[in-house]
Amino acid sequence: TGAQQSATVANPASGASPDLLPHFQLEPEDVYIVKNKAVSLACRATPATQIYFKCNGEWVHQGDHVTQHSTDRSTGLPVMEVHIEVTRQQVEKIFGLEEYWCQCVAWSSSGTTKSQKAFVRIAYLRKNFEQEPTAREVSIEQGIVLPCRPPEGIPPAEVEWLRNEELVDPALDANVYVTPEHSLVLRQARLADTANYTCVAKNIVARRRSASAAITVYVNGGWSTWTQWSGCSTSCGRGWQKRSRTCTNPTPLNGGAFCEGQNVQKTACTTLCPVDGAWSEWSKWSECGAECTHWRSRECSEPAPRNGGRDCRGPELDTRNCTSELCTHAAPGAEDVALYVGLVAVAVCLVLLLLVGVLVYCRKKGGLDADVADSSILTAGFQPVSIKPSKADNPSLLTIQPDLSTTTMTYQGSLCPRQDGPAKLQLPNGHLLSPLGAGRHTLHHSSPAAEGADFVARLSTQSYFRSLPRGTNNMAYGTFNFLGGRLMIPNTGISLLIPPDAIPRGKIYEVYLTLHKQEEVRLPLAGCQTLLSPIVSCGPPGVLLTRPAILAMGHCVEASAENWSIRLKKQSCEGTWEDVLQLGAEPCTELYYCQLEAQACYVFTEQLGRFALVGESLSMAASKRLKLVLFAPAACPSLEYNIRVYCLSDTQDVLKEVIQLEKQLGGQLIGAPRVLHFKDSYHNLRLSIHDMPSSLWKSKLLASYQEIPFYHIWSGLQPFLHCTFTLERLSTSTCELACKIWVWQVEGDGQSFTVNFNIAKDTRFSDWLVPDEVGTPALVGPSAFKIPFLIRQKIISSLDPPGTRGADWRTLAQKLNLDSHLSFFASKASPTAMILNLWEARHFPNGNLSQLAAAVAEVGKQDGALFSEAEC
């Protein structure tokens, strides 16, 4: 054959152009042999004198070619077209060595041209699926993934899905899509998705069906809203009223769980009974008067009519003639003399009371208490408010610090009474409310560790000590007198401000501030209630202050009146929790008040005790702030690697506890914490991991995502909720990890964490995560306040009285954006003191005194007589 072709090429046919190489108008294409049917390959070229096929490097015999000659009408050049057939036996001869291919070679007088290679393959489709879908039961709105790996085949099988023998078309249903790996994904399961699903694989050879997988979508029951309370069962006296709910929101379907809890609630009620009035007994008859009559009276008071009862019927005064008896007349003018004497006595008493009031006022204006007057605080300079600009050598208002260099020292220990002898007085083991003496006191230094042990030892003698946490990590304590002070638990945002004169003069109390862990204190929650703040104790319990202390603590609520009902709870001495204040409503007592801000709440309380902020959602739009924090091991000696995702209430105290826990576990922080708004929608929190390099890492989780139950998060009683993603390195040399972690709630907003770090590098904890707070846990006296004592007293005495043109404490509250609390301030003896105390609680230790000074100065401009004293 080769000799024949060479001869043919040497003697090209007449009419061929000697200047053109052949080019192919038709080239052979890939084909599949189905069963035993031979396939045909064709090619066409112009100008061409000869065309032959070469298959797997060998020339096909000339006799196997079918050749057709024609002429291209547009160019007039000769066209040659050749066909060959390839059988299954020809392909199977070289099966396993290499793929079978054929190629055309065309000749002209100018040379040769080769076509593309066409591969000939034997088509097949095996019977058994590599992976088939399996039956599942899922809750409504849960995601479903049905895997399917079709049988091996050439060409590769195409996959389609059937739902109850009907084709599933993702183009017509946005809830459905098919992955590149042929898995069927239902984003959110619906009741209509309950069906039998079949995976179908097909190619040009055959069509295969997998075993059908039954998917059952069930619905767990949910409670409807409570009905209104029924009327009281009795119209008079004690009775009952009830309300109910049904398990129809939604109704359980397809084997879903029935609602847990009661469907009926009862509560006691009392209806006031009407009481009709009744007359008291008649009084004795009066003496016979000048008109020869006497009288007697009675009152409608046994009982008095109430609750809609009828009034007494009949007269309340009875008169009658007394001429039948001896009728005597009093001397004229005797009653008038008695009246005049009484009026003179009343006037004398009023004059005496007025003199006493003037003396008391003058004493207060003359100076402060003797205990304060002897302190060097009063010797400090006073800078009154002035509208003139401050000079470089004249500091602004409120920035002057008292000169304490003469007689005082920095306080770090206890306030103890002075004694004769070197030994300090030891406190008795009695009740902590007992004062330590009424004499003058001096300041002593002591070791913080020794004093902490001594303080806890004294606490252990008290009955309430059993409910306090052991150790002093989450406790601050100090000894305070009428000068007040402050307690702080570092890195928790929790503090207690004891303002001046809150403790009676002459008394000294040991006060503590404690943060409780949720497992230490049982706080009962009902219905949709949730814990919004840490549980904090300040004591000793039962201490009644003369002015409110301010307890500051963080919270995690996105507060709004239409979505939340928020209450301040306090634990009684019997251990039960009581609502002492409902935020947004008129307070029923003057002992408590609460200002709720974006991140913290400030509780005014005149009684120390145990407090917590509890909320009840009024709609599904209510949300809490969660802080999402990622930790992973700092070192990884094995192939397995864990990433822990914490879902915490967004308060500083919980974050502090998690950081301490991770330090013990040897964890390192991955990325910055994120805030997620978790809604009261009854949907769980879902977490999943994506975009890992499959050549370096693989996940060991069987499910596509993990879930944290809704009620575990919503109650707020489980502080360290987290999910762990277990990964596996394919090689110990892999040190880089790059992936994304998604955290979301169905019908809620989601967060994506981009994780990209080196696991061999120990980054540990970033300093910016929880910066250490400045200062000591206990500050006593002037060092606990930013506003100097004398200037504070001057502002109070100037702004408490009503000012001209409204220049008083109300204007100051407005300028400090506190005008929504005017009714509370007005209920106190010194509204200005309440405003300054709240400013101290909100701005210590980094408050800007210049801004406060500017606000006070603006109030002074409205009343020129506000500060009339000359500058010192």
Secondary structure, 3 states (H helix, E strand, C coil): CHHHHHHHHHCCCCCCCCCCCCEEEECCCCEEEECCCCEEEEEEEECCCEEEEEECCEECCHHHCEEEEEECCCCCCEEEEEEEEECHHHHHHCCCCCCEEEEEEEEECCEEEECCCEEEEEEEECCCCCECCCCEEEECCCCEEECCECCCEECCCEEEEEECCEECCCCCCCCEEECCCCCEEECCCCHHHCEEEEEEEECCCCEEECCCEEEEEEECCCCCCCCCCCCCCCCCEEEEEEEECCCCCCCCECCCCCCCCCCEEEEEEEECCCECCCCCCCCCCCCCCCCCEEEEECCCCCCCCECCCCCCCCCCEEEEECCCCCCCCCCCCHHHHHHHHHHHHHHHHHHHHHHHHHHHHHHHHHCCCHHHHCCHHHHCCCCCCCCCCCCCCCCCCCCCCCCCCCCCCCCCCCEEECCCCCCCCCCCCCCCCCCCCCCCEEECCCCHHHHHHHHHHHHCCCHHHHHCCCCCCCEEEEEECCCCEEEEECCCCEEEEECCCCCCCCCCEEEEEEEECCCCCCCCCCCCEEECCCEEEEECCCCEEEEEEEEEEECCECCCCCCEEEEEEEECCCCCEEEEEECCCCCCCCCEEEEECCCEEEEEEEECCEEEEEEEECCCCCEEEEEEEEEEECCCCCCEEEEEEEEEECCHHHHHHHHHHHHHHCEEECCCCEEEEEECCCCCEEEEEECCCCCCEEECCCCCCEEECHHHHHCCCCCCCEEEEEEEECCCCCCEEEEEEEEEECCCCEEEEEEEEECCCCCCCCCCCCCCCCCCCEEEHHHHCCCCHHHHHHHHHHHCCCCHHHCCHHHHHHHCCCHHHHHHHHCCCCHHHHHHHHHHHHHCCCCCHHHHHHHHHHHHHHCCCCCCCCCC
